Amino acid sequence: MLVQMDQSFSFFQSLIQAQFEGTFANSFDKVSEWTSMQSLIVVSTIDEHYDVLVSHETMKKMQDLESLHAHILQQRSN
C-alpha cells in the first residue's frame, strides 16, 4: 500500500531543517550558501522521503527552500 507523502512546504522545511545542526542551523533555508556536504545530505534526504533525485546542476540553480520544494513537487508529478 502506497502511503501519501505530506507535500506541504512546512513539512519539507522541517525535514530539511532537521538535517542542519549547530552553527549551520541558521542558514538551512539559504540553499546557495550550503556546503557540498550539506547539499549531499539534503539530496539524500529528498531521495529518501520524496523518491526524487536532485542533480548537482539543479542544486546550484536553487536559491532557497521554496524553489527547491517547487522543483521536487514538479518532478514528482512528472
PDB file of N, CA, C and O in Angstrom:
ATOM      1  N   MET A   1       0.838  -1.174   0.000  1.00  0.00           N
ATOM      2  CA  MET A   1       0.000   0.000   0.000  1.00  0.00           C
ATOM      3  C   MET A   1       0.886   1.241   0.000  1.00  0.00           C
ATOM      4  O   MET A   1       1.786   1.361   0.832  1.00  0.00           O
ATOM      5  N   LEU A   2       0.641   2.153  -0.914  1.00  0.00           N
ATOM      6  CA  LEU A   2       1.415   3.380  -1.053  1.00  0.00           C
ATOM      7  C   LEU A   2       0.918   4.417  -0.046  1.00  0.00           C
ATOM      8  O   LEU A   2      -0.275   4.713   0.011  1.00  0.00           O
ATOM      9  N   VAL A   3       1.831   4.961   0.738  1.00  0.00           N
ATOM     10  CA  VAL A   3       1.488   5.980   1.726  1.00  0.00           C
ATOM     11  C   VAL A   3       1.664   7.354   1.087  1.00  0.00           C
ATOM     12  O   VAL A   3       2.682   7.622   0.450  1.00  0.00           O
ATOM     13  N   GLN A   4       0.680   8.215   1.258  1.00  0.00           N
ATOM     14  CA  GLN A   4       0.740   9.566   0.703  1.00  0.00           C
ATOM     15  C   GLN A   4       1.723  10.417   1.504  1.00  0.00           C
ATOM     16  O   GLN A   4       1.582  10.552   2.719  1.00  0.00           O
ATOM     17  N   MET A   5       2.698  10.980   0.839  1.00  0.00           N
ATOM     18  CA  MET A   5       3.701  11.835   1.473  1.00  0.00           C
ATOM     19  C   MET A   5       3.119  13.235   1.660  1.00  0.00           C
ATOM     20  O   MET A   5       2.459  13.771   0.770  1.00  0.00           O
ATOM     21  N   ASP A   6       3.370  13.809   2.816  1.00  0.00           N
ATOM     22  CA  ASP A   6       2.981  15.195   3.075  1.00  0.00           C
ATOM     23  C   ASP A   6       3.799  16.072   2.137  1.00  0.00           C
ATOM     24  O   ASP A   6       5.026  16.098   2.227  1.00  0.00           O
ATOM     25  N   GLN A   7       3.134  16.786   1.244  1.00  0.00           N
ATOM     26  CA  GLN A   7       3.833  17.601   0.259  1.00  0.00           C
ATOM     27  C   GLN A   7       3.835  19.081   0.615  1.00  0.00           C
ATOM     28  O   GLN A   7       4.233  19.910  -0.204  1.00  0.00           O
ATOM     29  N   SER A   8       3.401  19.422   1.811  1.00  0.00           N
ATOM     30  CA  SER A   8       3.354  20.825   2.213  1.00  0.00           C
ATOM     31  C   SER A   8       4.765  21.386   2.376  1.00  0.00           C
ATOM     32  O   SER A   8       5.718  20.659   2.656  1.00  0.00           O
ATOM     33  N   PHE A   9       4.867  22.698   2.192  1.00  0.00           N
ATOM     34  CA  PHE A   9       6.159  23.354   2.364  1.00  0.00           C
ATOM     35  C   PHE A   9       6.619  23.263   3.813  1.00  0.00           C
ATOM     36  O   PHE A   9       7.811  23.085   4.067  1.00  0.00           O
ATOM     37  N   SER A  10       5.705  23.381   4.761  1.00  0.00           N
ATOM     38  CA  SER A  10       6.104  23.348   6.174  1.00  0.00           C
ATOM     39  C   SER A  10       6.724  22.004   6.549  1.00  0.00           C
ATOM     40  O   SER A  10       7.685  21.966   7.317  1.00  0.00           O
ATOM     41  N   PHE A  11       6.189  20.898   6.019  1.00  0.00           N
ATOM     42  CA  PHE A  11       6.785  19.589   6.266  1.00  0.00           C
ATOM     43  C   PHE A  11       8.179  19.521   5.650  1.00  0.00           C
ATOM     44  O   PHE A  11       9.127  19.077   6.297  1.00  0.00           O
ATOM     45  N   PHE A  12       8.301  19.964   4.393  1.00  0.00           N
ATOM     46  CA  PHE A  12       9.588  19.970   3.700  1.00  0.00           C
ATOM     47  C   PHE A  12      10.605  20.815   4.463  1.00  0.00           C
ATOM     48  O   PHE A  12      11.747  20.396   4.655  1.00  0.00           O
ATOM     49  N   GLN A  13      10.198  21.984   4.889  1.00  0.00           N
ATOM     50  CA  GLN A  13      11.078  22.884   5.619  1.00  0.00           C
ATOM     51  C   GLN A  13      11.579  22.231   6.910  1.00  0.00           C
ATOM     52  O   GLN A  13      12.769  22.301   7.216  1.00  0.00           O
ATOM     53  N   SER A  14      10.693  21.605   7.658  1.00  0.00           N
ATOM     54  CA  SER A  14      11.112  20.968   8.909  1.00  0.00           C
ATOM     55  C   SER A  14      12.011  19.763   8.650  1.00  0.00           C
ATOM     56  O   SER A  14      12.922  19.487   9.431  1.00  0.00           O
ATOM     57  N   LEU A  15      11.760  19.049   7.562  1.00  0.00           N
ATOM     58  CA  LEU A  15      12.592  17.910   7.185  1.00  0.00           C
ATOM     59  C   LEU A  15      14.020  18.356   6.878  1.00  0.00           C
ATOM     60  O   LEU A  15      14.980  17.726   7.323  1.00  0.00           O
ATOM     61  N   ILE A  16      14.156  19.430   6.128  1.00  0.00           N
ATOM     62  CA  ILE A  16      15.479  19.943   5.774  1.00  0.00           C
ATOM     63  C   ILE A  16      16.157  20.558   7.001  1.00  0.00           C
ATOM     64  O   ILE A  16      17.348  20.341   7.227  1.00  0.00           O
ATOM     65  N   GLN A  17      15.413  21.313   7.780  1.00  0.00           N
ATOM     66  CA  GLN A  17      15.995  21.951   8.961  1.00  0.00           C
ATOM     67  C   GLN A  17      16.551  20.910   9.918  1.00  0.00           C
ATOM     68  O   GLN A  17      17.556  21.163  10.582  1.00  0.00           O
ATOM     69  N   ALA A  18      15.923  19.754  10.003  1.00  0.00           N
ATOM     70  CA  ALA A  18      16.389  18.693  10.896  1.00  0.00           C
ATOM     71  C   ALA A  18      17.763  18.168  10.498  1.00  0.00           C
ATOM     72  O   ALA A  18      18.444  17.547  11.314  1.00  0.00           O
ATOM     73  N   GLN A  19      18.179  18.407   9.262  1.00  0.00           N
ATOM     74  CA  GLN A  19      19.481  17.935   8.782  1.00  0.00           C
ATOM     75  C   GLN A  19      20.619  18.872   9.157  1.00  0.00           C
ATOM     76  O   GLN A  19      21.789  18.515   9.018  1.00  0.00           O
ATOM     77  N   PHE A  20      20.284  20.067   9.633  1.00  0.00           N
ATOM     78  CA  PHE A  20      21.286  21.077   9.958  1.00  0.00           C
ATOM     79  C   PHE A  20      21.412  21.219  11.462  1.00  0.00           C
ATOM     80  O   PHE A  20      20.413  21.393  12.160  1.00  0.00           O
ATOM     81  N   GLU A  21      22.622  21.148  11.958  1.00  0.00           N
ATOM     82  CA  GLU A  21      22.866  21.233  13.392  1.00  0.00           C
ATOM     83  C   GLU A  21      23.880  22.328  13.691  1.00  0.00           C
ATOM     84  O   GLU A  21      24.620  22.767  12.811  1.00  0.00           O
ATOM     85  N   GLY A  22      23.899  22.751  14.922  1.00  0.00           N
ATOM     86  CA  GLY A  22      24.912  23.700  15.370  1.00  0.00           C
ATOM     87  C   GLY A  22      24.902  25.001  14.611  1.00  0.00           C
ATOM     88  O   GLY A  22      23.851  25.615  14.421  1.00  0.00           O
ATOM     89  N   THR A  23      26.085  25.425  14.172  1.00  0.00           N
ATOM     90  CA  THR A  23      26.225  26.722  13.516  1.00  0.00           C
ATOM     91  C   THR A  23      25.550  26.777  12.157  1.00  0.00           C
ATOM     92  O   THR A  23      25.281  27.865  11.649  1.00  0.00           O
ATOM     93  N   PHE A  24      25.271  25.624  11.558  1.00  0.00           N
ATOM     94  CA  PHE A  24      24.621  25.610  10.246  1.00  0.00           C
ATOM     95  C   PHE A  24      23.115  25.806  10.348  1.00  0.00           C
ATOM     96  O   PHE A  24      22.464  26.059   9.334  1.00  0.00           O
ATOM     97  N   ALA A  25      22.551  25.697  11.531  1.00  0.00           N
ATOM     98  CA  ALA A  25      21.103  25.769  11.712  1.00  0.00           C
ATOM     99  C   ALA A  25      20.524  27.105  11.250  1.00  0.00           C
ATOM    100  O   ALA A  25      19.373  27.165  10.818  1.00  0.00           O
ATOM    101  N   ASN A  26      21.306  28.164  11.338  1.00  0.00           N
ATOM    102  CA  ASN A  26      20.799  29.478  10.948  1.00  0.00           C
ATOM    103  C   ASN A  26      20.697  29.666   9.441  1.00  0.00           C
ATOM    104  O   ASN A  26      19.959  30.537   8.981  1.00  0.00           O
ATOM    105  N   SER A  27      21.417  28.874   8.670  1.00  0.00           N
ATOM    106  CA  SER A  27      21.414  29.069   7.215  1.00  0.00           C
ATOM    107  C   SER A  27      20.741  27.920   6.468  1.00  0.00           C
ATOM    108  O   SER A  27      20.977  27.739   5.273  1.00  0.00           O
ATOM    109  N   PHE A  28      19.910  27.144   7.156  1.00  0.00           N
ATOM    110  CA  PHE A  28      19.323  25.986   6.500  1.00  0.00           C
ATOM    111  C   PHE A  28      18.418  26.372   5.339  1.00  0.00           C
ATOM    112  O   PHE A  28      18.240  25.567   4.424  1.00  0.00           O
ATOM    113  N   ASP A  29      17.837  27.570   5.336  1.00  0.00           N
ATOM    114  CA  ASP A  29      16.908  27.962   4.282  1.00  0.00           C
ATOM    115  C   ASP A  29      17.590  28.656   3.100  1.00  0.00           C
ATOM    116  O   ASP A  29      16.913  29.025   2.141  1.00  0.00           O
ATOM    117  N   LYS A  30      18.909  28.842   3.146  1.00  0.00           N
ATOM    118  CA  LYS A  30      19.651  29.511   2.071  1.00  0.00           C
ATOM    119  C   LYS A  30      20.442  28.472   1.285  1.00  0.00           C
ATOM    120  O   LYS A  30      21.621  28.244   1.553  1.00  0.00           O
ATOM    121  N   VAL A  31      19.789  27.851   0.321  1.00  0.00           N
ATOM    122  CA  VAL A  31      20.393  26.760  -0.440  1.00  0.00           C
ATOM    123  C   VAL A  31      21.724  27.175  -1.053  1.00  0.00           C
ATOM    124  O   VAL A  31      22.672  26.390  -1.058  1.00  0.00           O
ATOM    125  N   SER A  32      21.805  28.382  -1.562  1.00  0.00           N
ATOM    126  CA  SER A  32      23.022  28.843  -2.237  1.00  0.00           C
ATOM    127  C   SER A  32      24.219  28.940  -1.297  1.00  0.00           C
ATOM    128  O   SER A  32      25.352  29.046  -1.767  1.00  0.00           O
ATOM    129  N   GLU A  33      24.002  28.908   0.019  1.00  0.00           N
ATOM    130  CA  GLU A  33      25.093  29.010   0.987  1.00  0.00           C
ATOM    131  C   GLU A  33      25.498  27.668   1.581  1.00  0.00           C
ATOM    132  O   GLU A  33      26.389  27.616   2.428  1.00  0.00           O
ATOM    133  N   TRP A  34      24.860  26.583   1.154  1.00  0.00           N
ATOM    134  CA  TRP A  34      25.182  25.269   1.700  1.00  0.00           C
ATOM    135  C   TRP A  34      26.552  24.795   1.228  1.00  0.00           C
ATOM    136  O   TRP A  34      26.978  25.104   0.115  1.00  0.00           O
ATOM    137  N   THR A  35      27.229  24.047   2.078  1.00  0.00           N
ATOM    138  CA  THR A  35      28.475  23.399   1.672  1.00  0.00           C
ATOM    139  C   THR A  35      28.122  22.192   0.804  1.00  0.00           C
ATOM    140  O   THR A  35      26.962  21.787   0.735  1.00  0.00           O
ATOM    141  N   SER A  36      29.114  21.629   0.155  1.00  0.00           N
ATOM    142  CA  SER A  36      28.863  20.449  -0.668  1.00  0.00           C
ATOM    143  C   SER A  36      28.369  19.279   0.183  1.00  0.00           C
ATOM    144  O   SER A  36      27.528  18.500  -0.265  1.00  0.00           O
ATOM    145  N   MET A  37      28.879  19.153   1.396  1.00  0.00           N
ATOM    146  CA  MET A  37      28.421  18.075   2.286  1.00  0.00           C
ATOM    147  C   MET A  37      26.962  18.277   2.680  1.00  0.00           C
ATOM    148  O   MET A  37      26.185  17.322   2.695  1.00  0.00           O
ATOM    149  N   GLN A  38      26.588  19.503   2.997  1.00  0.00           N
ATOM    150  CA  GLN A  38      25.201  19.785   3.338  1.00  0.00           C
ATOM    151  C   GLN A  38      24.281  19.465   2.159  1.00  0.00           C
ATOM    152  O   GLN A  38      23.204  18.897   2.343  1.00  0.00           O
ATOM    153  N   SER A  39      24.705  19.829   0.962  1.00  0.00           N
ATOM    154  CA  SER A  39      23.920  19.542  -0.235  1.00  0.00           C
ATOM    155  C   SER A  39      23.732  18.043  -0.427  1.00  0.00           C
ATOM    156  O   SER A  39      22.637  17.591  -0.761  1.00  0.00           O
ATOM    157  N   LEU A  40      24.788  17.276  -0.219  1.00  0.00           N
ATOM    158  CA  LEU A  40      24.689  15.816  -0.355  1.00  0.00           C
ATOM    159  C   LEU A  40      23.718  15.225   0.660  1.00  0.00           C
ATOM    160  O   LEU A  40      22.941  14.329   0.333  1.00  0.00           O
ATOM    161  N   ILE A  41      23.763  15.722   1.877  1.00  0.00           N
ATOM    162  CA  ILE A  41      22.851  15.244   2.909  1.00  0.00           C
ATOM    163  C   ILE A  41      21.404  15.565   2.536  1.00  0.00           C
ATOM    164  O   ILE A  41      20.520  14.725   2.701  1.00  0.00           O
ATOM    165  N   VAL A  42      21.166  16.756   2.042  1.00  0.00           N
ATOM    166  CA  VAL A  42      19.820  17.158   1.648  1.00  0.00           C
ATOM    167  C   VAL A  42      19.344  16.336   0.448  1.00  0.00           C
ATOM    168  O   VAL A  42      18.197  15.892   0.424  1.00  0.00           O
ATOM    169  N   VAL A  43      20.209  16.131  -0.542  1.00  0.00           N
ATOM    170  CA  VAL A  43      19.844  15.312  -1.708  1.00  0.00           C
ATOM    171  C   VAL A  43      19.456  13.912  -1.263  1.00  0.00           C
ATOM    172  O   VAL A  43      18.480  13.347  -1.757  1.00  0.00           O
ATOM    173  N   SER A  44      20.209  13.356  -0.340  1.00  0.00           N
ATOM    174  CA  SER A  44      19.900  12.028   0.190  1.00  0.00           C
ATOM    175  C   SER A  44      18.554  12.019   0.924  1.00  0.00           C
ATOM    176  O   SER A  44      17.769  11.083   0.775  1.00  0.00           O
ATOM    177  N   THR A  45      18.296  13.045   1.702  1.00  0.00           N
ATOM    178  CA  THR A  45      17.033  13.159   2.437  1.00  0.00           C
ATOM    179  C   THR A  45      15.860  13.285   1.473  1.00  0.00           C
ATOM    180  O   THR A  45      14.819  12.662   1.679  1.00  0.00           O
ATOM    181  N   ILE A  46      16.018  14.078   0.433  1.00  0.00           N
ATOM    182  CA  ILE A  46      14.961  14.245  -0.569  1.00  0.00           C
ATOM    183  C   ILE A  46      14.691  12.919  -1.273  1.00  0.00           C
ATOM    184  O   ILE A  46      13.537  12.544  -1.476  1.00  0.00           O
ATOM    185  N   ASP A  47      15.740  12.220  -1.638  1.00  0.00           N
ATOM    186  CA  ASP A  47      15.584  10.918  -2.287  1.00  0.00           C
ATOM    187  C   ASP A  47      14.841   9.950  -1.370  1.00  0.00           C
ATOM    188  O   ASP A  47      13.935   9.240  -1.807  1.00  0.00           O
ATOM    189  N   GLU A  48      15.231   9.928  -0.104  1.00  0.00           N
ATOM    190  CA  GLU A  48      14.618   9.006   0.859  1.00  0.00           C
ATOM    191  C   GLU A  48      13.136   9.298   1.079  1.00  0.00           C
ATOM    192  O   GLU A  48      12.326   8.372   1.133  1.00  0.00           O
ATOM    193  N   HIS A  49      12.774  10.567   1.207  1.00  0.00           N
ATOM    194  CA  HIS A  49      11.405  10.934   1.562  1.00  0.00           C
ATOM    195  C   HIS A  49      10.491  11.209   0.376  1.00  0.00           C
ATOM    196  O   HIS A  49       9.279  11.021   0.474  1.00  0.00           O
ATOM    197  N   TYR A  50      11.060  11.654  -0.749  1.00  0.00           N
ATOM    198  CA  TYR A  50      10.242  12.025  -1.902  1.00  0.00           C
ATOM    199  C   TYR A  50      10.495  11.163  -3.137  1.00  0.00           C
ATOM    200  O   TYR A  50       9.766  11.259  -4.124  1.00  0.00           O
ATOM    201  N   ASP A  51      11.528  10.321  -3.081  1.00  0.00           N
ATOM    202  CA  ASP A  51      11.894   9.482  -4.220  1.00  0.00           C
ATOM    203  C   ASP A  51      12.184  10.330  -5.466  1.00  0.00           C
ATOM    204  O   ASP A  51      11.781   9.991  -6.579  1.00  0.00           O
ATOM    205  N   VAL A  52      12.889  11.434  -5.246  1.00  0.00           N
ATOM    206  CA  VAL A  52      13.291  12.342  -6.320  1.00  0.00           C
ATOM    207  C   VAL A  52      14.793  12.551  -6.206  1.00  0.00           C
ATOM    208  O   VAL A  52      15.298  12.869  -5.129  1.00  0.00           O
ATOM    209  N   LEU A  53      15.504  12.375  -7.304  1.00  0.00           N
ATOM    210  CA  LEU A  53      16.940  12.644  -7.334  1.00  0.00           C
ATOM    211  C   LEU A  53      17.165  14.054  -7.859  1.00  0.00           C
ATOM    212  O   LEU A  53      16.658  14.425  -8.918  1.00  0.00           O
ATOM    213  N   VAL A  54      17.922  14.824  -7.115  1.00  0.00           N
ATOM    214  CA  VAL A  54      18.229  16.202  -7.490  1.00  0.00           C
ATOM    215  C   VAL A  54      19.693  16.247  -7.893  1.00  0.00           C
ATOM    216  O   VAL A  54      20.570  15.877  -7.112  1.00  0.00           O
ATOM    217  N   SER A  55      19.957  16.701  -9.113  1.00  0.00           N
ATOM    218  CA  SER A  55      21.327  16.743  -9.616  1.00  0.00           C
ATOM    219  C   SER A  55      22.106  17.907  -9.006  1.00  0.00           C
ATOM    220  O   SER A  55      21.541  18.851  -8.455  1.00  0.00           O
ATOM    221  N   HIS A  56      23.415  17.795  -9.131  1.00  0.00           N
ATOM    222  CA  HIS A  56      24.304  18.868  -8.666  1.00  0.00           C
ATOM    223  C   HIS A  56      23.987  20.165  -9.406  1.00  0.00           C
ATOM    224  O   HIS A  56      23.955  21.236  -8.801  1.00  0.00           O
ATOM    225  N   GLU A  57      23.755  20.070 -10.704  1.00  0.00           N
ATOM    226  CA  GLU A  57      23.443  21.265 -11.507  1.00  0.00           C
ATOM    227  C   GLU A  57      22.148  21.919 -11.040  1.00  0.00           C
ATOM    228  O   GLU A  57      22.056  23.144 -10.969  1.00  0.00           O
ATOM    229  N   THR A  58      21.161  21.110 -10.725  1.00  0.00           N
ATOM    230  CA  THR A  58      19.893  21.655 -10.236  1.00  0.00           C
ATOM    231  C   THR A  58      20.087  22.328  -8.889  1.00  0.00           C
ATOM    232  O   THR A  58      19.559  23.415  -8.655  1.00  0.00           O
ATOM    233  N   MET A  59      20.842  21.688  -7.999  1.00  0.00           N
ATOM    234  CA  MET A  59      21.089  22.282  -6.686  1.00  0.00           C
ATOM    235  C   MET A  59      21.781  23.635  -6.814  1.00  0.00           C
ATOM    236  O   MET A  59      21.486  24.556  -6.052  1.00  0.00           O
ATOM    237  N   LYS A  60      22.696  23.763  -7.768  1.00  0.00           N
ATOM    238  CA  LYS A  60      23.408  25.030  -7.955  1.00  0.00           C
ATOM    239  C   LYS A  60      22.456  26.142  -8.392  1.00  0.00           C
ATOM    240  O   LYS A  60      22.719  27.314  -8.121  1.00  0.00           O
ATOM    241  N   LYS A  61      21.360  25.799  -9.059  1.00  0.00           N
ATOM    242  CA  LYS A  61      20.396  26.795  -9.544  1.00  0.00           C
ATOM    243  C   LYS A  61      19.427  27.251  -8.456  1.00  0.00           C
ATOM    244  O   LYS A  61      18.823  28.318  -8.570  1.00  0.00           O
ATOM    245  N   MET A  62      19.277  26.459  -7.416  1.00  0.00           N
ATOM    246  CA  MET A  62      18.317  26.772  -6.358  1.00  0.00           C
ATOM    247  C   MET A  62      18.863  27.851  -5.432  1.00  0.00           C
ATOM    248  O   MET A  62      20.025  27.810  -5.028  1.00  0.00           O
ATOM    249  N   GLN A  63      18.016  28.810  -5.104  1.00  0.00           N
ATOM    250  CA  GLN A  63      18.422  29.892  -4.209  1.00  0.00           C
ATOM    251  C   GLN A  63      17.851  29.741  -2.817  1.00  0.00           C
ATOM    252  O   GLN A  63      18.459  30.186  -1.843  1.00  0.00           O
ATOM    253  N   ASP A  64      16.681  29.114  -2.710  1.00  0.00           N
ATOM    254  CA  ASP A  64      16.022  29.000  -1.410  1.00  0.00           C
ATOM    255  C   ASP A  64      15.207  27.717  -1.346  1.00  0.00           C
ATOM    256  O   ASP A  64      15.060  27.008  -2.342  1.00  0.00           O
ATOM    257  N   LEU A  65      14.688  27.432  -0.175  1.00  0.00           N
ATOM    258  CA  LEU A  65      13.920  26.208   0.024  1.00  0.00           C
ATOM    259  C   LEU A  65      12.635  26.189  -0.797  1.00  0.00           C
ATOM    260  O   LEU A  65      12.214  25.128  -1.258  1.00  0.00           O
ATOM    261  N   GLU A  66      12.011  27.346  -0.985  1.00  0.00           N
ATOM    262  CA  GLU A  66      10.771  27.396  -1.754  1.00  0.00           C
ATOM    263  C   GLU A  66      10.989  26.917  -3.181  1.00  0.00           C
ATOM    264  O   GLU A  66      10.183  26.147  -3.704  1.00  0.00           O
ATOM    265  N   SER A  67      12.067  27.362  -3.817  1.00  0.00           N
ATOM    266  CA  SER A  67      12.329  26.936  -5.194  1.00  0.00           C
ATOM    267  C   SER A  67      12.710  25.459  -5.248  1.00  0.00           C
ATOM    268  O   SER A  67      12.339  24.764  -6.193  1.00  0.00           O
ATOM    269  N   LEU A  68      13.437  24.978  -4.262  1.00  0.00           N
ATOM    270  CA  LEU A  68      13.790  23.560  -4.209  1.00  0.00           C
ATOM    271  C   LEU A  68      12.543  22.707  -3.990  1.00  0.00           C
ATOM    272  O   LEU A  68      12.382  21.666  -4.626  1.00  0.00           O
ATOM    273  N   HIS A  69      11.681  23.134  -3.114  1.00  0.00           N
ATOM    274  CA  HIS A  69      10.427  22.424  -2.854  1.00  0.00           C
ATOM    275  C   HIS A  69       9.569  22.372  -4.115  1.00  0.00           C
ATOM    276  O   HIS A  69       9.026  21.319  -4.449  1.00  0.00           O
ATOM    277  N   ALA A  70       9.443  23.486  -4.811  1.00  0.00           N
ATOM    278  CA  ALA A  70       8.658  23.526  -6.056  1.00  0.00           C
ATOM    279  C   ALA A  70       9.240  22.570  -7.095  1.00  0.00           C
ATOM    280  O   ALA A  70       8.495  21.890  -7.801  1.00  0.00           O
ATOM    281  N   HIS A  71      10.549  22.516  -7.189  1.00  0.00           N
ATOM    282  CA  HIS A  71      11.208  21.609  -8.134  1.00  0.00           C
ATOM    283  C   HIS A  71      10.879  20.152  -7.797  1.00  0.00           C
ATOM    284  O   HIS A  71      10.586  19.357  -8.689  1.00  0.00           O
ATOM    285  N   ILE A  72      10.927  19.814  -6.538  1.00  0.00           N
ATOM    286  CA  ILE A  72      10.650  18.443  -6.107  1.00  0.00           C
ATOM    287  C   ILE A  72       9.208  18.060  -6.432  1.00  0.00           C
ATOM    288  O   ILE A  72       8.956  16.968  -6.942  1.00  0.00           O
ATOM    289  N   LEU A  73       8.271  18.944  -6.143  1.00  0.00           N
ATOM    290  CA  LEU A  73       6.860  18.660  -6.445  1.00  0.00           C
ATOM    291  C   LEU A  73       6.646  18.505  -7.940  1.00  0.00           C
ATOM    292  O   LEU A  73       5.874  17.648  -8.372  1.00  0.00           O
ATOM    293  N   GLN A  74       7.320  19.321  -8.730  1.00  0.00           N
ATOM    294  CA  GLN A  74       7.223  19.224 -10.185  1.00  0.00           C
ATOM    295  C   GLN A  74       7.751  17.871 -10.651  1.00  0.00           C
ATOM    296  O   GLN A  74       7.131  17.225 -11.496  1.00  0.00           O
ATOM    297  N   GLN A  75       8.882  17.438 -10.116  1.00  0.00           N
ATOM    298  CA  GLN A  75       9.466  16.149 -10.505  1.00  0.00           C
ATOM    299  C   GLN A  75       8.563  14.983 -10.094  1.00  0.00           C
ATOM    300  O   GLN A  75       8.462  13.996 -10.823  1.00  0.00           O
ATOM    301  N   ARG A  76       7.915  15.086  -8.952  1.00  0.00           N
ATOM    302  CA  ARG A  76       7.012  14.024  -8.504  1.00  0.00           C
ATOM    303  C   ARG A  76       5.778  13.914  -9.389  1.00  0.00           C
ATOM    304  O   ARG A  76       5.217  12.829  -9.541  1.00  0.00           O
ATOM    305  N   SER A  77       5.356  15.020  -9.970  1.00  0.00           N
ATOM    306  CA  SER A  77       4.148  15.000 -10.798  1.00  0.00           C
ATOM    307  C   SER A  77       4.430  14.516 -12.227  1.00  0.00           C
ATOM    308  O   SER A  77       3.501  14.192 -12.966  1.00  0.00           O
ATOM    309  N   ASN A  78       5.693  14.468 -12.610  1.00  0.00           N
ATOM    310  CA  ASN A  78       6.065  14.004 -13.975  1.00  0.00           C
ATOM    311  C   ASN A  78       6.008  12.518 -14.094  1.00  0.00           C
ATOM    312  O   ASN A  78       6.287  11.973 -15.162  1.00  0.00           O
TER     313      ASN A  78
END
